Structures are given as structure tokens and as C-alpha cells.
């Protein structure tokens, strides 16, 4: 995707701002490579051991041609030139050729084996990584998704995993194979001749200097490219989600300008990464050619003048004469050496990009999971003859809090009634900004509590705290007399139903979306919930009724229809406490009457918290809380607050005084 994006644009006019793109610091976390290898060995230990064995065979086998050329020249060609051709030389040549065929066959089989295995290992590793990432994502708190662009999170599943695939499937095996080849080549060179090895090493130092300068820049910009790509995808995802708003306010040109900035960053990072990466290969190739020519000249001169050879072989009793076979072997090894260094250098940018992608993946994996120290659970219960509650394995319609007491080892059951108390609650999203201050309220079982106030007053924050999407800074929240910090979050949320202003429908049938409220609900229960929510009639008019497929968040339904499905979903959950967050603020009056009727049925017999901008919907509330800047400034019934002629009176009548 990165290449497609960069290739779409022409080169920018004028010079490419010689200073270059800013490169993110600390993008690659320390120990990333170690974690990648640990993860791979965790799932594919024996396969990877076999792969490494095959790579060793392949790497060593790549040097066979140079070694056999030395044997052929010294043991066959040179004697043939001196004494003539003989059957003994013919036998020697045949045996050398047969041995070479055997070795190359082993190399081919080893290369095929490890390539085939790595294809499966790589895809399997990505499967496990994506699975682990998704499992981890389900444990993250709401705060994480509130503070991270969804497009950037998606980039971890797509671009970063693809970069990691390149790292594990190609770059690391290539680097490992090349490293072994270099070590073996250097060992053989030093065995044959120190003089010719010195020539190769001097040229190698120059090659490494080039790799450090040019390859380092390529790696930096590959990392910058990954970051820019994630930012661009985050921007695209946001614009796609808000496409209607963009068109309503005719901001198409402004959005294009903003996109061009992101695309320009990606273009420059990608261009520079590929420029430095692409020029590195030809430079190293030409240095290798220069080394080849220099070795031929120096080796030929040493051979011609009969210079005494020095190498490990001569130290341990080998020939002290620099033979023609050694020179020929060195030429082959130098070419192989240069190609190996070039091959390794080409992987620098890919390794950097893969490491950056893996680092971003592990950053997500290392995010702190949502903490849950609760131990009070929600269970089905039944009442015995003495009026005591006991746990039941079947759905009884009665819920109870199962409270295990560590002090004496006893377990008590408290009937779930929906009695919620907030006592002197303080809360802030960030330490320097207080959102709620000394909020105190109570909701008795079956009561309807309404929150009203200006946008940002803290209404939705209160309901988020009841759900424990966030934890309070100070104070207490009690549910049926139990501190909610003691209740397991999953059980706490199971006891709460919620209907939001922005309805989220998932890809699937209407029936499946209603059943999302309780996965074990039968079709009959879902249909009954739809009837109570006044959704049954419009569902029956859909092309396939309850089997109609919904896509793109139910885009083929109206806002009111989506809201009715949301109410049906909450109804089938049958939670004793309901939270209705501005559920009727964006629908027409007629549909509002249907939604309101459905909500009235939904609220019957339940403790309900209502957030509403249309104050007509909360007139029948048992208590109305007026919030301003995170504080409850008025409370009472509708009639009481109207009689006070305070803030609620002004909100209800629209009698705002001009300042």
C-alpha cells in the first residue's frame, strides 16, 4: 500500500527539502527482535530448528563452487598442462563433478525445504499475532479507544503485520544465511591466503562504511514511512466515517488539502527510503566488481612472481606456494562475498520496517489491560421456603450478587434490586481537569432518575462511572449496598442495559442484532422484545423480515428504526437497571412517540437513568438532577424544579437571560 501511495504522486516541484523528513525517535522498542524470535519459537520451535539446519546447509553449500574450482585447477588442469591428460586425471575430474552434483542437490533440497516451511511458519505466526492482538484489544479499557485513532489501530492489523511478515519470512532468514556465508567465506579465505584476504577485507570495510551511511538513512525513513502510513490511514478512516458531515459543510477541498499533507509526508518518507535503498545495491555491486578486478591483478602478480603464500593452511603444513587454483578460488569467493554483503544490505530497510511494525504491534500488546479486582459475581438465584436465596444453574428471572467473604470463608447472596447510590464522587479524565465534584445521588429500585444540563456538564460521565468504563478518583458508588469496585466488571455490566444516542448495529441479520443483548435468547424472545420496543411492524416490512441483512451500521435503516432495534436489544437483555443516553435527541416527533412508548415499556419495573436534551421526555422522572460544570446544582421532581424557577425552569421554558 505504501508503494502504491507513493507512486501515485509525481515528484514534488523543486528540490526535496534537503533536510528530509523528521524521523520518530524511539520508534523501535528495545528487545523487539528478541520478542519476535521468542514468539516464533513459542509456536514453531522444531520447525524453526529444522529451518536453521537447512539454512546452514544452504549457506555452506554456496561456497562449494569456489572450493571445487580450486580443486579442479590444482588437481586436474595444472597436472594436465604439465604431464598431459591421463585416466587418473579423468577419474579425479569425474569424482569431483559427482561430489559437486551431490552437494548442490543437497543445497537445492535444503533451500526448498526451509523456504516451504517458512511460508507456513510466517502465515501461522501472523495468524497467532492477530489472534493475540484481538484478544488483547478486548481487554483494553474504553480510555484506550478514546485516545487512539481507529485507523492507527487498524494499521497494526494490516501494515504492521505485513511488515512483520516480511521480517520473519524473508529478511531474518536472509540475514542469517548471509551471515553464515560471510563467516564461512572469511574462514576459507584466511585458510588460503592472508595477502588476498587483506585485499578483500579492505574493500569490505569500504562497503560497510557505505552500508552504514546509506543503509542507515534508508532504515530511518522506512520507520518514518510506517508512522506516516498509520497516520494517513487514521485520517482516511475518520473522513470516511464523517463523509456526510464533510459534504454537508462542503469541506471537500479542505479535506483534500489535509489529506495532501498526510500523503506528502508518506510520499517523502517512502521516496527517501526507496531512493537510499535502491542506490545502495548498485554502489555495493560496483565495489564488488572493483574488488574482483583488484584480486585478479594482485593474485596474478603474486602467482607470476612466485611470492611465498601465507595462510592457516601453510602454517599447519600446507603448500607455501600461491597456486593458480587459490587465485581462481579467491575470485569466486570475492564475487560471492560481495553478493552476500549486497544481499544483506538490501535487507537493512526491510528489517527496520519490520522491526518498526513489530514494535507497534508489541506496543499494543503491552498496553495495560483493564484492571478488575472485583470478586462479587452475578448469578441466577431462587428463593427457598425460608425466604433465603440459593444459587441456581438455570435462568429463574431472579438475580443475586454472590459475595464470598475471605475473613470467615462464607458466601452470602444479595438480591439484585437496582439500588444505586453515588456518595461524594469526584472524577477527572486527566489529573489537571476536574470533571465531577462531590456528586451525591441515589436511585431506589424502580425509580427513574434524569440528568439534564448543558453539553459537557458531566451527564454521560456519571453513566460511564456506573458502568465502570472509568474509575472514580474519590467517593463511593454502591450497587445494592455493595461497593462497585468489589463487583466484577463483566457481571456489573451484565446487570446494566444501555441505549445510546448513536446506535451501533453489527453486520448480520436483524435477529442477530437483537440477540446481541443476550446471546442465548430464543427467536421468540427476540420477537417479543421487538414488539415491546414497537420495532416489530417495520421489521416485518423489511425485504426478509427478521432475516434481513444489515451492513455498514444499518445504513439501510432510518435513525429511528436503528434506535428501536437498540431498544429491542436492551429489552431482550432484561437488565434490572437501564441507562438511556439521549436516545430520542435525533429522531422526528412521530418516531419519538414510538421510541418513547418503547422506552416506557422498557423502563417499567426497572431503575432507570435518563440523559435527555428534550426535557419533555423526563417530566415523569422521580428525580431530576441539574448539572453544571460537574456539580449537581438542582434536584427534585419536574413540578418542584419549575416552582423554584431556577436553572431547570430556564432550560424548560427557554427563558434565558441575556448576559
NUDONU-579194 format. One line per field, with one value per residue (C-alpha): residue in one letter; x, y, z. Coordinates in nm, 3 decimals, always signed. Each point is the difference from the previous one (the first is absolute). Layout:
<rs>
code = [A;...]
x = [X;...]
y = [Y;...]
z = [Z;...]
</rs>
This chain:
<rs>
code = [X;X;X;X;X;X;X;X;X;X;X;X;X;X;X;X;X;X;X;X;X;X;X;X;X;X;X;X;X;X;X;X;X;X;X;X;X;X;X;X;X;X;X;X;X;X;X;X;X;X;X;X;X;X;X;X;X;X;X;X;X;X;X;X;X;X;X;X;X;X;X;X;X;X;X;X;X;X;X;X;X;X;X;X;X;X;X;X;X;X;X;X;X;X;X;X;X;X;X;X;X;X;X;X;X;X;X;X;X;X;X;X;X;X;X;X;X;X;X;X;X;X;X;X;X;X;X;X;X;X;X;X;X;X;X;X;X;X;X;X;X;X;X;X;X;X;X;X;X;X;X;X;X;X;X;X;X;X;X;X;X;X;X;X;X;X;X;X;X;X;X;X;X;X;X;X;X;X;X;X;X;X;X;X;X;X;X;X;X;X;X;X;X;X;X;X;X;X;X;X;X;X;X;X;X;X;X;X;X;X;X;X;X;X;X;X;X;X;X;X;X;X;X;X;X;X;X;X;X;X;X;X;X;X;X;X;X;X;X;X;X;X;X;X;X;X;X;X;X;X;X;X;X;X;X;X;X;X;X;X;X;X;X;X;X;X;X;X;X;X;X;X;X;X;X;X;X;X;X;X;X;X;X;X;X;X;X;X;X;X;X;X;X;X;X;X;X;X;X;X;X;X;X;X;X;X;X;X;X;X;X;X;X;X;X;X;X;X;X;X;X;X;X;X;X;X;X;X;X;X;X;X;X;X;X;X;X;X;X;X;X;X;X;X;X;X;X;X;X;X;X;X;X;X;X;X;X;X;X;X;X;X;X;X;X;X;X;X;X;X;X;X;X;X;X;X;X;X;X;X;X;X;X;X;X;X;X;X;X;X;X;X;X;X;X;X;X;X;X;X;X;X;X;X;X;X;X;X;X;X;X;X;X;X;X;X;X;X;X;X;X;X;X;X;X;X;X;X;X;X;X;X;X;X;X;X;X;X;X;X;X;X;X;X;X;X;X;X;X;X;X;X;X;X;X;X;X;X;X;X;X;X;X;X;X;X;X;X;X;X;X;X;X;X;X;X;X;X;X;X;X;X;X;X;X;X;X;X;X;X;X;X;X;X;X;X;X;X;X;X;X;X;X;X;X;X;X;X;X;X;X;X;X;X;X;X;X;X;X;X;X;X;X;X;X;X;X;X;X;X;X;X;X;X;X;X;X;X;X;X;X;X;X;X;X;X;X;X;X;X;X;X;X;X;X;X;X;X;X;X;X;X;X;X;X;X;X;X;X;X;X;X;X;X;X;X;X;X;X;X;X;X;X;X;X;X;X;X;X;X;X;X;X;X;X;X;X;X;X;X;X;X;X;X;X;X;X;X;X;X;X;X;X;X;X;X;X;X;X;X;X;X;X;X;X;X;X;X;X;X;X;X;X;X;X;X;X;X;X;X;X;X;X;X;X;X;X;X;X;X;X;X;X;X;X;X;X;X;X]
x = [+0.000;+0.285;+0.153;-0.333;-0.052;+0.340;-0.013;-0.329;+0.159;+0.248;+0.324;-0.062;+0.105;+0.331;+0.265;-0.112;+0.079;+0.346;-0.060;-0.232;-0.289;+0.001;+0.064;-0.188;+0.229;-0.032;-0.226;+0.163;-0.028;+0.302;-0.014;-0.246;+0.202;+0.037;-0.376;-0.066;+0.228;-0.146;-0.351;+0.100;+0.171;-0.299;-0.220;+0.247;+0.306;+0.090;-0.087;+0.230;+0.281;-0.037;-0.004;+0.325;+0.160;-0.105;+0.129;+0.339;+0.014;-0.103;+0.251;+0.293;-0.099;+0.013;+0.380;+0.040;+0.054;+0.302;+0.154;-0.052;+0.146;+0.318;+0.003;-0.062;+0.273;+0.265;-0.081;-0.116;+0.076;+0.352;+0.121;-0.158;+0.193;+0.324;-0.016;-0.293;-0.343;-0.029;-0.265;+0.089;-0.074;-0.323;-0.103;+0.086;-0.207;-0.299;+0.013;+0.017;-0.298;-0.204;+0.077;-0.099;-0.330;-0.072;+0.077;-0.209;-0.288;+0.014;+0.010;-0.307;-0.192;+0.100;-0.099;-0.334;-0.068;+0.066;-0.180;-0.305;+0.003;+0.050;-0.303;-0.219;+0.179;-0.033;-0.372;-0.060;+0.192;-0.209;-0.314;+0.108;+0.111;-0.331;-0.187;+0.204;-0.044;-0.376;-0.023;+0.211;-0.216;-0.308;+0.166;+0.096;-0.195;-0.227;+0.262;+0.237;-0.250;-0.088;+0.363;+0.112;-0.118;-0.184;+0.189;+0.331;-0.123;-0.109;+0.344;+0.148;-0.213;+0.084;+0.317;+0.194;-0.076;+0.094;+0.333;+0.050;-0.077;+0.278;+0.234;-0.063;-0.059;+0.281;+0.227;+0.106;+0.067;+0.196;+0.206;+0.067;+0.098;+0.216;+0.173;+0.091;+0.122;+0.220;+0.146;+0.073;+0.144;+0.230;+0.119;+0.086;+0.167;+0.224;+0.079;+0.111;+0.186;+0.043;+0.115;-0.307;-0.224;+0.143;-0.102;-0.356;-0.021;+0.113;-0.267;-0.252;+0.067;-0.080;-0.319;-0.103;+0.061;-0.235;-0.256;+0.010;-0.044;-0.253;-0.169;-0.044;-0.187;-0.219;-0.085;-0.092;-0.236;-0.155;-0.094;-0.134;-0.199;-0.174;-0.097;-0.120;-0.199;-0.180;-0.081;-0.133;-0.221;-0.131;-0.091;-0.167;-0.205;-0.114;-0.099;-0.190;-0.190;-0.084;-0.065;-0.352;+0.122;+0.276;-0.252;-0.256;+0.255;+0.160;+0.343;+0.111;+0.281;+0.119;+0.004;+0.200;+0.256;+0.027;+0.032;+0.271;+0.202;-0.021;+0.067;+0.294;+0.155;-0.049;+0.129;+0.317;+0.074;-0.067;+0.192;+0.306;-0.010;-0.012;+0.251;+0.262;-0.096;+0.017;+0.332;+0.170;-0.010;+0.170;+0.269;+0.086;-0.013;+0.255;+0.224;-0.020;+0.098;+0.293;+0.105;-0.020;+0.226;+0.244;+0.025;+0.063;+0.284;+0.162;-0.054;+0.137;+0.306;+0.067;-0.032;+0.216;+0.280;-0.019;-0.064;-0.005;-0.354;-0.107;-0.323;-0.132;+0.054;+0.371;+0.038;-0.123;+0.213;-0.173;+0.166;+0.187;-0.035;-0.292;-0.155;-0.217;-0.288;+0.007;-0.021;-0.292;-0.176;+0.050;-0.156;-0.310;-0.009;+0.041;-0.292;-0.207;+0.116;-0.105;-0.335;-0.063;+0.084;-0.225;-0.276;+0.028;+0.001;-0.322;-0.167;+0.095;-0.301;-0.230;+0.129;-0.048;-0.355;-0.080;+0.144;-0.202;-0.316;+0.076;+0.073;-0.341;-0.164;+0.175;-0.089;-0.366;+0.064;+0.172;-0.285;-0.130;-0.313;-0.312;+0.050;-0.267;+0.050;-0.367;-0.105;-0.376;-0.173;-0.352;-0.184;-0.344;-0.177;-0.310;-0.173;-0.051;-0.284;+0.180;+0.032;+0.375;+0.165;+0.195;+0.195;-0.167;+0.151;-0.314;-0.146;-0.259;-0.071;+0.157;+0.355;+0.225;+0.344;+0.222;+0.235;+0.282;+0.142;+0.367;+0.001;-0.220;-0.026;-0.378;-0.204;-0.304;-0.258;-0.156;-0.302;+0.066;-0.252;+0.158;+0.073;+0.283;+0.164;+0.276;+0.160;+0.230;+0.143;+0.291;+0.135;+0.238;+0.110;+0.336;+0.147;+0.002;-0.368;-0.278;-0.315;-0.225;+0.011;-0.182;-0.277;-0.246;-0.323;-0.202;-0.237;-0.240;-0.118;-0.248;+0.072;+0.069;+0.286;+0.056;+0.312;-0.029;+0.243;+0.218;+0.231;+0.312;-0.168;+0.086;-0.322;+0.149;+0.303;-0.225;-0.139;+0.354;+0.098;-0.297;+0.115;+0.357;+0.128;+0.209;+0.076;-0.076;+0.270;-0.179;-0.329;-0.212;-0.247;-0.212;-0.222;-0.250;+0.223;+0.315;+0.292;+0.016;+0.380;-0.071;-0.224;+0.159;-0.032;-0.149;-0.272;-0.060;-0.054;-0.220;-0.238;-0.017;-0.185;+0.091;-0.158;+0.223;-0.073;+0.246;-0.119;+0.256;-0.136;+0.226;+0.021;-0.258;-0.374;-0.253;-0.060;+0.373;+0.022;-0.289;+0.145;+0.325;-0.161;-0.008;+0.163;-0.207;-0.332;-0.241;-0.157;-0.332;+0.158;+0.166;-0.330;-0.180;+0.264;-0.041;-0.375;+0.048;+0.240;-0.251;+0.252;-0.193;-0.214;+0.284;+0.210;-0.281;+0.001;+0.370;+0.083;+0.086;-0.160;+0.210;+0.248;+0.078;+0.376;+0.128;+0.333;+0.192;-0.162;-0.349;+0.035;-0.314;-0.210;-0.109;+0.138;-0.330;-0.005;+0.354;-0.097;-0.298;+0.231;+0.230;-0.293;-0.099;+0.357;-0.007;-0.341;+0.115;+0.295;-0.261;+0.239;-0.144;+0.172;-0.025;+0.202;-0.160;+0.248;-0.184;-0.175;-0.260;+0.204;+0.049;-0.333;-0.326;-0.300;-0.211;+0.284;+0.083;-0.349;+0.066;+0.345;-0.131;-0.278;+0.254;+0.224;-0.290;-0.065;+0.372;+0.024;-0.294;+0.110;+0.364;+0.233;+0.065;+0.252;-0.105;+0.209;-0.216;+0.020;-0.373;-0.125;-0.352;+0.126;+0.097;-0.307;-0.110;+0.341;+0.006;+0.293;+0.171;+0.365;+0.116;+0.374;+0.231;+0.377;+0.002;-0.214;-0.364;-0.147;-0.370;-0.197;-0.366;-0.307;-0.110;-0.264;+0.237;+0.270;-0.247;-0.124;+0.357;+0.035;+0.372;+0.223;-0.239;-0.284;+0.211;+0.095;-0.359;-0.163;+0.285;+0.000;+0.375;+0.118;+0.233;+0.334]
y = [+0.000;+0.232;-0.049;+0.052;+0.320;+0.142;-0.095;+0.178;+0.338;+0.164;+0.127;+0.330;+0.312;+0.145;-0.159;-0.255;+0.217;-0.131;-0.023;-0.297;-0.140;+0.008;-0.352;-0.115;-0.067;-0.318;-0.154;-0.342;-0.130;-0.163;-0.377;-0.013;-0.251;-0.225;+0.004;-0.079;-0.304;-0.109;+0.022;-0.198;-0.273;-0.011;-0.134;-0.159;-0.108;-0.322;+0.134;+0.297;-0.226;-0.197;+0.326;+0.113;-0.337;+0.030;+0.357;-0.116;-0.269;+0.252;+0.264;-0.241;-0.150;+0.339;-0.005;-0.336;+0.145;+0.204;-0.293;-0.243;+0.245;+0.003;-0.382;-0.023;+0.251;-0.143;-0.372;-0.029;+0.295;+0.084;-0.367;-0.043;+0.299;-0.134;-0.374;-0.038;-0.153;-0.339;-0.242;+0.090;+0.367;-0.103;-0.203;+0.291;+0.241;-0.237;-0.048;+0.378;+0.056;-0.275;+0.146;+0.346;-0.134;-0.173;+0.315;+0.225;-0.246;+0.022;+0.380;+0.003;-0.234;+0.201;+0.329;-0.142;-0.148;+0.314;+0.223;-0.225;-0.023;+0.376;+0.074;-0.194;+0.129;+0.362;-0.017;-0.202;+0.253;+0.284;-0.200;-0.037;+0.364;+0.133;-0.236;+0.114;+0.366;-0.036;-0.183;+0.273;+0.269;-0.147;+0.046;+0.365;+0.273;+0.247;+0.267;-0.165;+0.027;+0.355;+0.106;-0.195;+0.053;-0.307;+0.012;-0.022;-0.301;-0.164;+0.071;-0.234;-0.285;+0.076;+0.196;-0.090;-0.371;+0.008;+0.164;-0.268;-0.269;+0.141;+0.005;-0.358;-0.160;+0.156;+0.249;-0.203;-0.326;+0.201;+0.178;-0.327;-0.182;+0.290;+0.025;-0.369;+0.036;+0.296;-0.183;-0.311;+0.206;+0.196;-0.322;-0.158;+0.317;+0.016;-0.369;+0.056;+0.334;+0.291;+0.230;-0.042;+0.002;+0.339;+0.138;-0.129;+0.133;+0.350;+0.014;-0.144;+0.278;+0.250;-0.191;+0.002;+0.374;+0.049;-0.233;+0.195;+0.338;-0.081;-0.305;+0.185;+0.281;-0.253;-0.170;+0.332;+0.096;-0.347;+0.052;+0.347;-0.153;-0.246;+0.288;+0.222;-0.289;-0.063;+0.372;+0.017;-0.306;+0.147;+0.320;-0.195;-0.207;+0.316;+0.170;-0.306;-0.014;+0.371;+0.015;+0.137;+0.280;+0.084;+0.033;+0.191;+0.267;-0.019;-0.060;-0.226;+0.233;+0.050;-0.375;-0.042;+0.250;-0.180;-0.335;+0.141;+0.090;-0.356;-0.140;+0.236;-0.125;-0.360;+0.080;+0.166;-0.267;-0.280;+0.172;+0.061;-0.350;-0.157;+0.244;-0.086;-0.367;-0.022;+0.179;-0.217;-0.317;+0.140;+0.174;-0.320;-0.199;+0.227;-0.014;-0.379;+0.019;+0.222;-0.254;-0.280;+0.184;+0.103;-0.360;-0.128;+0.250;-0.051;-0.376;-0.035;+0.207;-0.206;-0.321;+0.127;+0.116;-0.310;+0.190;-0.227;-0.053;+0.046;-0.142;-0.238;-0.288;+0.085;+0.046;-0.355;-0.162;+0.085;+0.118;+0.329;+0.082;+0.214;-0.221;+0.104;-0.196;+0.219;+0.315;-0.142;-0.108;+0.345;+0.164;-0.214;+0.059;+0.375;+0.011;-0.210;+0.219;+0.322;-0.146;-0.112;+0.344;+0.158;-0.246;+0.082;+0.374;-0.030;-0.142;+0.291;+0.213;-0.303;-0.100;+0.356;+0.014;-0.344;+0.092;+0.322;-0.197;-0.263;+0.273;+0.160;-0.341;-0.066;+0.350;-0.094;-0.336;+0.175;+0.242;-0.038;-0.211;+0.117;-0.065;-0.201;-0.094;-0.074;-0.327;+0.044;-0.179;-0.001;-0.334;-0.143;-0.056;-0.156;+0.053;-0.296;-0.051;+0.199;+0.298;-0.044;+0.026;-0.290;-0.017;-0.159;-0.136;+0.090;+0.333;+0.080;+0.367;+0.077;+0.132;+0.015;+0.130;-0.286;+0.142;-0.218;+0.122;-0.083;+0.075;-0.292;-0.193;+0.046;+0.094;+0.225;+0.078;+0.343;+0.041;+0.231;+0.282;+0.291;+0.223;+0.233;+0.268;+0.246;+0.157;+0.306;-0.115;+0.186;-0.085;+0.133;-0.140;+0.173;+0.103;+0.372;+0.028;-0.092;-0.126;-0.100;+0.152;-0.131;-0.171;-0.164;-0.169;-0.314;-0.205;-0.233;-0.317;+0.087;+0.374;+0.212;+0.247;+0.265;+0.205;+0.334;+0.281;+0.160;-0.199;-0.095;+0.031;-0.362;-0.189;-0.278;-0.017;-0.108;-0.291;-0.095;-0.021;-0.221;-0.236;+0.031;+0.100;+0.231;-0.021;+0.285;+0.208;+0.033;-0.091;-0.315;-0.155;-0.275;-0.246;-0.174;+0.103;-0.146;+0.220;-0.043;-0.035;-0.339;-0.113;-0.166;+0.236;-0.260;-0.083;+0.368;+0.079;-0.305;+0.155;+0.326;+0.060;+0.300;+0.185;+0.262;+0.289;-0.142;-0.352;-0.263;-0.279;-0.282;-0.179;-0.277;-0.055;+0.206;-0.301;-0.031;+0.367;-0.027;-0.318;+0.186;+0.113;-0.361;-0.264;-0.287;+0.169;-0.197;+0.135;+0.032;+0.208;+0.227;+0.048;+0.073;+0.260;+0.159;+0.022;+0.169;+0.246;+0.075;-0.133;-0.307;+0.180;+0.160;-0.318;-0.198;+0.252;-0.059;-0.219;-0.308;+0.098;-0.105;-0.167;+0.326;+0.056;+0.325;+0.146;+0.321;+0.063;-0.051;+0.270;-0.128;+0.086;+0.338;+0.144;-0.073;-0.360;-0.055;+0.147;-0.235;-0.295;+0.130;+0.010;-0.354;-0.111;+0.155;-0.156;-0.352;+0.046;+0.045;+0.200;+0.137;+0.338;+0.201;+0.294;+0.207;+0.250;+0.261;-0.282;+0.227;+0.310;-0.063;-0.138;+0.154;+0.063;-0.290;-0.248;+0.151;-0.096;-0.361;+0.000;+0.163;-0.256;-0.278;+0.151;+0.037;-0.372;-0.065;+0.210;-0.162;-0.157;+0.098;+0.259;+0.243;+0.277;+0.234;+0.264;+0.222;+0.334;-0.013;+0.075;-0.110;-0.359;+0.027;+0.168;-0.326;-0.066;-0.067;+0.239;+0.239;+0.093;+0.328;+0.000;+0.290;-0.034;-0.340;+0.096;-0.070;+0.348;-0.094;-0.314;-0.088;-0.098;+0.191;+0.195;+0.082;+0.130;+0.205;+0.156;+0.094;+0.197;-0.075;-0.144;-0.285;+0.248;+0.199;-0.313;-0.118;+0.329;+0.136;+0.319;+0.057;+0.340;+0.182;+0.065]
z = [+0.000;+0.081;-0.343;-0.172;+0.193;-0.077;-0.367;-0.060;+0.050;-0.226;+0.144;+0.177;-0.180;+0.100;+0.225;+0.258;+0.299;+0.069;+0.374;-0.054;+0.195;+0.379;+0.123;+0.313;+0.292;+0.202;-0.264;+0.035;+0.354;+0.160;-0.012;-0.290;-0.203;+0.304;+0.053;-0.366;+0.020;+0.334;-0.142;-0.309;+0.207;+0.234;-0.279;-0.246;+0.196;-0.185;-0.343;+0.053;+0.120;-0.323;-0.196;+0.162;-0.079;-0.364;-0.017;+0.129;-0.269;-0.266;+0.118;+0.013;-0.329;-0.170;+0.042;-0.172;-0.348;+0.109;+0.190;-0.285;-0.250;+0.209;+0.006;-0.375;-0.083;+0.237;-0.033;-0.360;-0.229;+0.125;-0.006;-0.343;-0.131;+0.152;-0.077;-0.237;+0.036;+0.170;+0.124;+0.358;-0.066;-0.173;+0.305;+0.229;-0.210;-0.006;+0.377;+0.055;-0.233;+0.171;+0.341;-0.123;-0.134;+0.333;+0.198;-0.224;+0.017;+0.378;-0.024;-0.228;+0.231;+0.308;-0.164;-0.117;+0.345;+0.203;-0.251;+0.010;+0.381;+0.046;-0.219;+0.243;+0.309;-0.112;-0.072;+0.315;+0.208;-0.142;+0.079;+0.362;+0.025;-0.134;+0.231;+0.299;-0.099;-0.030;+0.333;+0.158;-0.158;+0.166;+0.340;-0.051;+0.179;-0.179;+0.066;-0.249;-0.286;+0.101;-0.033;-0.310;-0.357;-0.124;-0.331;+0.184;+0.195;-0.325;-0.146;+0.260;-0.140;-0.364;-0.079;+0.314;-0.023;-0.369;+0.090;+0.264;-0.259;-0.218;+0.300;+0.111;-0.338;-0.201;+0.176;+0.305;-0.195;-0.259;+0.266;+0.183;-0.321;-0.116;+0.338;-0.011;-0.356;+0.096;+0.300;-0.208;-0.284;+0.231;+0.163;-0.334;-0.125;+0.307;-0.047;-0.360;+0.011;+0.241;-0.280;-0.221;+0.309;+0.094;-0.340;+0.047;+0.357;-0.100;-0.268;+0.248;+0.251;-0.273;-0.081;+0.366;+0.019;-0.296;+0.158;+0.326;-0.165;-0.270;+0.155;+0.329;-0.173;-0.182;+0.331;+0.163;-0.277;-0.008;+0.365;-0.083;-0.287;+0.237;+0.230;-0.284;-0.148;+0.331;+0.033;-0.356;+0.049;+0.324;-0.187;-0.283;+0.247;+0.176;-0.326;-0.122;+0.327;-0.022;-0.373;+0.040;+0.225;-0.247;-0.281;+0.206;+0.086;-0.348;+0.147;-0.284;-0.108;+0.357;+0.054;-0.321;+0.125;+0.334;-0.175;-0.226;+0.308;+0.131;-0.345;-0.049;+0.325;-0.109;-0.349;+0.124;+0.260;-0.251;-0.281;+0.213;+0.144;-0.347;-0.149;+0.261;-0.013;-0.379;-0.048;+0.261;-0.211;-0.314;+0.208;+0.186;-0.322;-0.163;+0.307;-0.030;-0.367;+0.092;+0.265;-0.258;-0.244;+0.275;+0.124;-0.354;-0.045;+0.341;+0.003;-0.351;+0.092;+0.314;-0.200;-0.284;+0.228;+0.217;+0.321;+0.303;+0.121;+0.363;+0.140;+0.262;-0.241;-0.037;+0.376;+0.060;-0.267;-0.327;-0.321;+0.037;-0.369;-0.113;-0.263;-0.290;+0.152;+0.310;-0.214;-0.200;+0.320;+0.150;-0.305;+0.044;+0.374;-0.039;-0.242;+0.242;+0.290;-0.174;-0.099;+0.359;+0.143;-0.263;+0.087;+0.369;-0.067;-0.199;+0.309;+0.228;-0.092;+0.006;+0.342;+0.128;-0.138;+0.138;+0.339;+0.001;-0.083;+0.263;+0.253;-0.064;+0.035;+0.331;+0.115;-0.039;+0.167;+0.292;+0.065;+0.351;+0.002;+0.175;+0.369;+0.176;+0.363;+0.058;+0.157;+0.041;-0.285;-0.145;+0.005;-0.063;+0.329;+0.144;+0.334;+0.231;+0.248;+0.269;-0.233;-0.045;-0.338;-0.146;-0.324;-0.302;-0.321;-0.197;-0.096;+0.269;-0.059;+0.339;+0.021;+0.304;+0.088;+0.113;+0.263;+0.132;+0.333;+0.039;+0.372;+0.102;-0.328;-0.026;-0.305;+0.009;-0.268;-0.041;-0.226;-0.294;+0.044;-0.184;+0.299;-0.104;+0.214;-0.095;+0.306;-0.030;-0.332;-0.161;-0.343;-0.264;-0.336;+0.038;+0.337;-0.071;-0.096;+0.242;-0.175;+0.292;+0.349;+0.308;-0.197;+0.236;-0.107;+0.053;-0.213;+0.176;-0.176;-0.274;+0.005;-0.304;+0.047;-0.267;-0.068;-0.179;-0.062;-0.261;-0.222;+0.194;+0.338;+0.088;-0.074;-0.212;+0.227;+0.290;-0.201;-0.110;+0.365;+0.085;-0.279;+0.128;-0.341;+0.217;+0.373;+0.235;+0.169;+0.334;+0.164;-0.022;-0.240;+0.153;-0.182;+0.229;+0.290;-0.161;-0.104;-0.379;+0.023;+0.161;-0.286;-0.301;-0.294;-0.233;+0.256;+0.078;-0.368;-0.045;+0.251;-0.197;-0.324;-0.211;-0.293;-0.157;-0.233;-0.254;-0.067;-0.100;-0.216;-0.112;-0.333;+0.022;-0.002;+0.193;+0.222;+0.078;+0.088;+0.245;+0.147;+0.065;+0.325;+0.123;-0.216;+0.141;-0.075;-0.218;-0.319;+0.181;+0.276;-0.257;-0.187;+0.327;+0.088;-0.344;+0.056;+0.337;-0.163;-0.281;-0.252;-0.116;-0.260;-0.194;+0.024;-0.164;-0.287;-0.070;-0.306;+0.208;+0.328;+0.297;-0.238;-0.181;-0.010;+0.147;-0.110;+0.058;+0.339;-0.139;-0.265;-0.176;+0.309;+0.130;+0.324;+0.174;-0.122;+0.120;+0.336;+0.028;-0.067;+0.271;+0.243;-0.100;+0.063;+0.346;+0.069;-0.084;+0.240;+0.277;+0.221;+0.328;-0.049;-0.322;-0.129;-0.276;-0.141;-0.212;-0.185;-0.163;-0.079;-0.373;-0.121;-0.117;+0.222;-0.130;+0.033;+0.337;+0.117;-0.104;+0.158;+0.316;+0.027;-0.048;+0.265;+0.241;-0.034;+0.034;+0.317;+0.172;+0.329;-0.051;+0.146;-0.283;-0.061;-0.279;-0.177;-0.216;-0.176;-0.075;+0.346;-0.090;+0.019;+0.368;+0.147;+0.165;+0.158;+0.375;+0.032;-0.240;+0.054;-0.154;-0.061;-0.069;-0.034;+0.168;+0.300;+0.081;+0.048;+0.014;+0.071;+0.034;-0.198;-0.307;+0.190;+0.285;-0.234;-0.202;+0.323;+0.097;-0.325;-0.009;-0.274;-0.083;-0.038;-0.243;-0.193;-0.016;-0.093;-0.206;+0.216;-0.013;+0.105;-0.232;+0.155]
</rs>
